[in-house]
Amino acid sequence: MEDWMNRCTLCPRRCGADRTVSVGRCGVGEQVRLARAALHFWEEPCVSGEEGSGTVFFSGCSLGCVFCQNYQISAGHFGRDIPVERLAEIFLELQEQKANNINLVTGGHYIPQIVRALDLVRGKLHIPVVYNSSGYETVEALRMLKGYVDVYLPDLKYRSPERSARYSHAPDYFAVASKAILEMLDQVGPVQFDGQGMIQRGLIVRHMVMPNGVEDSMDILTWIAGNLPLDDILVSVMSQYTPFYKSGEYPEIDRRLTAQEYDRVLDWLDCMGIENGFVQE
């Protein structure tokens, strides 16, 4: 872990910070900082179920979207520093609370620590591990998670480099995220469920439709249909965009999504033959 922390290249920013003495572009140092760990009931039905998903919200973020709904955690770095041993205990505590899974939310800047924590609970943790991500991940970092993650739950936010540059300061977002998603699929394979319909293994690709972003959403769905095995994955198309954080500085996204915009994207979803997954009312 020390090599990664001394000159950090975990995320695509590759800031090179010595996180043993300072913070990286993600805003956090070497110590794991958690904002919240609790049962969560608002993920996709096959993730949350009736018992809830055991979500672990990590502080900091390497992407930094201007509309982030969790900006107090991602940009404000709200949370408490804990040792890796405590993180491992939290995993087991969530399992004891009957969580359907351990849901690691925005943990890419802590991958070495997460791996250590999962090693500590090997043989004791018997529920799936879900890696819940912005999609902005390096293939090299994801390969550290091979054999540790059962379900990948990445966003695929943008196809347009202009939009990803404007709203996330990451013109390379799609080039990076598309490769990351292919790596995720290669690791976990086709979706698998238990007898209650809860996901045990596989890939769920999320996409949130944004105001004035219908064409970009259609381009995302076109890429998914052309590059991923639709019978083996799930696709979640979300309508929940809300103008949080710095959205007011960008008039074109400083509003909720309209029903007409969302319906256009859902019509394209049908045209692309994407049938396995979730849509929102």
SEBADO-311638 format. One record per residue (C-alpha): residue number from 0; x, y, z. Coordinates in pm, 1 decimal, padded with zeros to 6 digits, m for minus. Each point is the difference from the previous one (the first is absolute). Layout:
    nr          u          v          w
   NUM          X          Y          Z
...
REM end
This chain:
    nr          u          v          w
     0    00000.0    00000.0    00000.0
     1    00285.2    00237.7    00080.8
     2    00116.0    00020.0   m00360.9
     3   m00345.2    00113.1   m00112.5
     4   m00030.1    00252.6    00282.0
     5    00348.2    00149.8   m00033.2
     6   m00059.7    00111.9   m00356.7
     7   m00366.5   m00060.0   m00057.4
     8   m00113.0   m00110.2   m00345.8
     9   m00311.0   m00189.6    00109.7
    10   m00246.3    00212.5   m00195.9
    11    00018.2    00129.4   m00358.4
    12    00111.1    00342.2    00127.4
    13    00334.1   m00159.6    00098.9
    14    00076.1    00299.4    00221.8
    15    00314.0   m00157.8    00145.0
    16   m00068.3    00131.6    00350.0
    17    00176.7   m00151.1    00298.1
    18   m00314.5   m00087.6    00189.7
    19    00196.4   m00111.4    00304.6
    20    00070.2    00367.7    00076.8
    21   m00263.4    00196.2   m00195.8
    22   m00317.7   m00047.0   m00203.9
    23   m00044.5   m00093.7   m00363.5
    24   m00225.7    00144.5   m00267.5
    25   m00274.4   m00206.7    00165.5
    26    00032.9    00220.0    00308.5
    27    00100.9   m00270.3    00245.9
    28    00317.6   m00154.4    00134.7
    29    00110.6   m00350.0    00089.7
    30   m00246.7   m00064.1    00282.9
    31   m00342.5   m00132.7   m00099.3
    32   m00264.9    00265.2    00060.0
    33   m00360.3   m00118.6    00025.2
    34   m00304.7    00224.7   m00015.0
    35   m00264.3   m00263.4    00067.7
    36   m00049.3   m00374.9    00027.5
    37   m00358.4   m00124.8    00023.4
    38   m00276.1   m00196.4   m00166.5
    39   m00122.6    00179.1   m00311.7
    40   m00330.9   m00069.6   m00175.2
    41    00014.0    00219.3   m00311.1
    42    00228.7   m00190.6   m00235.1
    43   m00129.9   m00216.6   m00283.6
    44   m00247.8   m00263.9    00130.8
    45    00240.7   m00290.0   m00051.2
    46    00264.0    00185.5    00204.6
    47   m00205.1    00137.0    00291.3
    48   m00281.2   m00252.4    00026.9
    49   m00214.9    00014.4    00312.5
    50    00291.4   m00029.6    00243.2
    51    00208.5    00280.7   m00148.1
    52    00347.2    00033.8   m00146.4
    53    00288.3    00037.2    00244.3
    54    00131.6    00327.5   m00135.8
    55    00339.4    00138.2    00099.4
    56    00038.3    00361.5   m00114.6
    57    00364.2    00100.2   m00041.4
    58    00097.9    00366.9    00023.6
    59    00170.7    00177.1   m00288.0
    60   m00028.9   m00050.3   m00374.2
    61    00235.5    00003.5   m00295.3
    62   m00261.7    00116.2   m00252.1
    63   m00167.1    00301.7    00159.5
    64   m00321.0    00059.9   m00196.5
    65   m00144.6    00349.5    00034.5
    66   m00347.5   m00148.3    00061.7
    67    00097.8   m00259.1    00262.7
    68   m00286.3   m00082.0    00234.9
    69    00245.3   m00124.5    00263.7
    70    00227.0    00302.1   m00024.6
    71    00034.3    00033.5    00378.8
    72    00169.9   m00340.1   m00005.4
    73    00178.1    00014.7   m00334.4
    74    00117.0    00363.1   m00006.0
    75   m00042.7    00096.1    00366.0
    76    00175.8   m00316.6    00117.0
    77   m00245.2   m00045.7    00285.3
    78    00075.3   m00309.9    00203.2
    79    00220.4   m00163.4    00259.1
    80    00337.5   m00164.7   m00044.8
    81    00011.2   m00367.6    00095.8
    82    00263.7   m00275.4   m00016.5
    83   m00032.0   m00284.2   m00248.9
    84   m00078.4   m00237.2    00285.3
    85   m00307.4    00206.1    00089.0
    86   m00112.1   m00002.9   m00364.6
    87    00013.0   m00380.0    00006.2
    88   m00209.9   m00003.3    00317.9
    89   m00259.3    00223.3   m00165.4
    90   m00037.0   m00248.7   m00284.0
    91   m00080.5   m00274.2    00249.1
    92   m00236.0    00223.6    00198.4
    93   m00200.8    00077.6   m00314.4
    94   m00017.0   m00371.1   m00074.9
    95   m00132.7   m00058.9    00353.8
    96   m00270.4    00260.7   m00072.2
    97   m00118.8   m00226.0   m00285.9
    98    00131.6    00220.4   m00279.9
    99   m00035.9   m00160.2   m00342.7
   100    00351.8    00108.4   m00091.4
   101    00288.7    00228.8    00087.5
   102   m00036.4    00304.0   m00225.9
   103    00324.7    00197.7   m00035.2
   104   m00099.8    00349.8   m00115.2
   105    00269.3    00210.2   m00172.2
   106    00292.6   m00195.3    00140.6
   107    00240.0    00019.7   m00292.9
   108    00252.4    00215.9    00186.8
   109    00011.2   m00262.7    00278.5
   110    00034.3   m00320.0   m00202.1
   111    00316.3   m00126.7    00176.6
   112   m00162.5    00055.8    00340.6
   113   m00324.9   m00165.1   m00112.7
   114    00192.4   m00305.4   m00117.1
   115    00175.9   m00023.5    00336.3
   116   m00331.7    00025.3    00184.0
   117   m00155.2   m00270.9   m00216.4
   118    00301.2   m00222.6    00063.7
   119   m00064.0    00039.6    00373.1
   120   m00358.5   m00130.0   m00033.2
   121    00075.8   m00282.3   m00242.1
   122   m00198.4   m00304.7    00106.7
   123   m00226.0    00213.0    00221.0
   124   m00175.0    00220.1   m00257.3
   125   m00257.9   m00204.6   m00190.4
   126   m00195.3    00265.0   m00189.5
   127    00093.0    00154.1   m00336.9
   128    00230.0    00301.3   m00023.6
   129   m00136.0    00276.4   m00224.2
   130    00233.5    00264.6   m00141.5
   131   m00206.2    00315.2   m00058.6
   132    00196.7    00238.7   m00219.5
   133   m00005.7    00312.2   m00214.3
   134    00153.4   m00212.4   m00274.7
   135    00308.8    00222.2   m00004.2
   136    00247.0   m00273.0    00093.3
   137    00328.4   m00125.3   m00137.7
   138    00016.2   m00357.3   m00123.5
   139    00317.6   m00048.5    00203.9
   140   m00174.9    00094.0    00325.2
   141   m00304.0   m00214.2   m00080.8
   142    00222.4   m00302.9   m00048.7
   143    00096.1    00028.9    00365.9
   144   m00366.7   m00079.6    00076.8
   145   m00016.4   m00316.0   m00209.5
   146   m00127.4   m00281.1    00217.6
   147   m00121.9    00243.2    00267.2
   148   m00299.0    00162.0   m00173.7
   149   m00307.3   m00200.1   m00098.0
   150   m00216.7    00274.1   m00148.7
   151    00112.5    00312.0   m00180.8
   152   m00241.0    00295.6    00001.2
   153    00163.3    00273.6   m00210.7
   154   m00142.9    00318.5   m00142.5
   155    00045.7    00077.4   m00364.5
   156   m00064.4    00371.2    00023.1
   157    00104.1    00153.3   m00331.8
   158    00087.9   m00086.4   m00356.9
   159    00089.1    00355.6   m00095.9
   160    00348.1    00118.7    00103.7
   161   m00129.2    00356.6   m00008.4
   162   m00266.8   m00078.3    00258.2
   163    00232.2   m00200.1    00223.1
   164    00257.2    00279.6   m00016.7
   165   m00259.3    00262.4    00089.4
   166   m00171.9   m00183.0    00284.7
   167    00275.6   m00225.7    00136.9
   168    00324.6    00156.1   m00128.4
   169    00073.3   m00334.0   m00164.6
   170   m00000.2    00012.3   m00381.6
   171    00133.5   m00356.9    00004.0
   172   m00295.5   m00130.9    00202.5
   173   m00157.4   m00222.9   m00263.6
   174    00331.7   m00131.2   m00130.1
   175    00090.6   m00100.8    00356.8
   176   m00340.8   m00120.6    00119.3
   177   m00075.4   m00212.6   m00305.1
   178    00326.4   m00192.4    00047.0
   179   m00069.3   m00030.5    00372.2
   180   m00344.6   m00148.5   m00061.9
   181    00139.5   m00256.4   m00240.4
   182    00253.5   m00100.3    00266.3
   183   m00276.3   m00026.8    00259.7
   184   m00202.8   m00227.5   m00225.4
   185    00303.6   m00214.1   m00070.9
   186    00050.2   m00050.8    00373.8
   187   m00353.8   m00089.9    00106.8
   188   m00167.3   m00143.7   m00311.9
   189   m00377.2   m00035.1   m00054.1
   190   m00247.1    00105.1    00267.6
   191   m00101.7   m00264.5    00251.1
   192   m00282.6    00015.0    00255.1
   193   m00100.0   m00198.8    00304.9
   194   m00341.0   m00155.8    00054.6
   195   m00142.3    00329.1    00129.0
   196    00111.6    00193.8   m00307.6
   197    00291.6    00171.9    00170.9
   198    00307.3    00052.2   m00214.4
   199    00297.3   m00212.9    00102.0
   200    00236.8    00073.7   m00283.9
   201    00016.5    00212.2   m00312.2
   202   m00009.1    00351.3   m00142.0
   203   m00265.0    00272.1    00025.3
   204    00076.9    00306.0   m00213.9
   205   m00168.8    00317.1    00123.3
   206   m00073.2    00307.8   m00204.6
   207   m00171.0    00311.1    00132.5
   208   m00171.1    00212.0   m00264.4
   209    00083.7    00368.5    00038.1
   210   m00182.1    00315.3   m00111.2
   211    00090.0    00091.4   m00357.2
   212    00185.1   m00330.8   m00022.8
   213   m00237.7   m00223.7   m00194.1
   214    00230.8   m00043.9   m00297.7
   215    00292.8   m00088.2    00223.7
   216   m00217.0   m00256.3    00180.7
   217   m00099.9   m00151.1   m00332.1
   218    00366.2   m00024.7   m00097.3
   219    00072.8   m00178.6    00329.0
   220   m00276.3   m00254.6   m00061.2
   221    00120.2   m00051.3   m00356.5
   222    00348.2   m00081.2    00130.4
   223   m00137.8   m00239.9    00260.1
   224   m00208.1   m00182.3   m00260.8
   225    00296.4   m00026.2   m00235.1
   226    00270.3   m00096.0    00247.5
   227   m00151.0   m00193.4    00291.1
   228   m00185.2   m00334.7    00000.9
   229   m00354.9    00114.2    00075.6
   230   m00113.7   m00341.2    00124.7
   231    00281.7   m00008.2    00256.5
   232   m00027.0    00344.9    00161.2
   233   m00256.6    00235.0    00150.8
   234   m00046.1    00363.8   m00099.7
   235   m00151.9    00256.4    00237.3
   236   m00123.1    00323.4   m00161.5
   237   m00071.6    00260.3    00267.2
   238   m00212.2    00316.0   m00001.6
   239    00089.8    00127.0    00346.0
   240    00229.9    00288.2   m00100.4
   241   m00032.4    00292.4    00241.3
   242    00203.0    00323.3   m00030.0
   243    00223.9   m00028.4    00305.9
   244    00338.1    00150.2    00090.2
   245    00128.2    00234.1   m00276.0
   246   m00279.0   m00065.1   m00251.1
   247   m00118.8    00359.6    00034.7
   248    00315.3    00112.8   m00180.9
   249   m00106.9   m00198.8   m00307.6
   250   m00341.3    00128.8   m00115.3
   251   m00056.5   m00287.4   m00243.5
   252   m00001.2   m00256.9    00281.9
   253   m00145.8    00215.8    00277.3
   254   m00339.2   m00173.3   m00008.9
   255   m00161.3   m00340.0    00033.4
   256   m00034.0   m00236.4   m00292.1
   257   m00326.3    00024.9   m00194.6
   258   m00224.8   m00298.7   m00066.2
   259    00038.6    00061.5   m00372.0
   260    00379.3   m00022.4    00020.2
   261   m00012.5   m00322.0    00197.5
   262   m00261.8   m00154.9   m00228.1
   263    00216.9    00070.7   m00304.7
   264    00285.4   m00189.1    00161.1
   265   m00226.6   m00290.2    00095.8
   266   m00126.4   m00017.5   m00358.7
   267    00362.5   m00030.7   m00112.3
   268    00059.9   m00265.7    00264.4
   269   m00272.2   m00204.7   m00169.2
   270    00143.1    00068.8   m00344.3
   271    00337.8   m00131.3    00115.7
   272   m00160.0   m00323.1    00119.9
   273    00113.3    00050.6    00359.2
   274   m00255.8   m00192.7    00203.3
   275    00179.6   m00117.6    00315.0
   276    00016.8    00262.7    00269.4
   277   m00184.6    00282.5    00166.5
   278   m00171.6    00328.5   m00077.9
   279   m00154.1    00252.4    00238.2
   280   m00349.8    00142.8    00010.5
REM end
